[in-house]
């Protein structure tokens, strides 16, 4: 899938680069952080 869509591959590569630069090298930790942020965003929207 990513071989056919260079724009998507580029965005994913940039995201992982940001994780590496921020000190998150473990993919599971990155997924955990994303899940936490999505949960907090959803929680914030439900209070409005």
C-alpha positions in Angstrom: 0.0 0.0 0.0 2.7 2.5 0.9 4.7 1.7 -2.3 1.8 3.1 -4.3 1.2 6.2 -2.2 4.3 8.2 -1.7 2.5 11.1 0.0 1.2 8.8 2.8 4.6 7.2 3.2 6.2 10.6 3.5 3.8 11.6 6.2 4.3 8.4 8.2 8.1 8.8 7.9 7.9 12.4 9.2 5.7 11.2 12.1 8.2 8.5 13.1 11.1 11.0 12.7 9.3 13.2 15.2 8.9 10.3 17.7 12.6 9.4 17.3 13.7 13.1 17.9 11.4 13.3 20.9 13.1 10.2 22.5 10.4 7.6 21.7 12.1 4.7 19.9 9.7 1.9 20.9 6.7 1.7 18.5 4.5 0.4 21.3 5.3 3.5 23.4 4.4 5.7 20.4 1.1 3.9 19.9 0.4 4.3 23.6 1.0 8.1 23.4 -1.2 8.5 20.4 -4.0 6.5 22.1 -3.7 8.7 25.2 -3.9 11.9 23.2 -6.9 10.7 21.2 -8.7 9.7 24.4 -8.0 13.1 25.9 -9.2 14.9 22.8 -12.4 12.8 22.8 -13.0 13.5 26.5 -12.5 17.2 25.9 -15.1 17.2 23.1 -17.7 15.3 25.1 -17.7 18.0 27.8 -18.7 20.8 25.3 
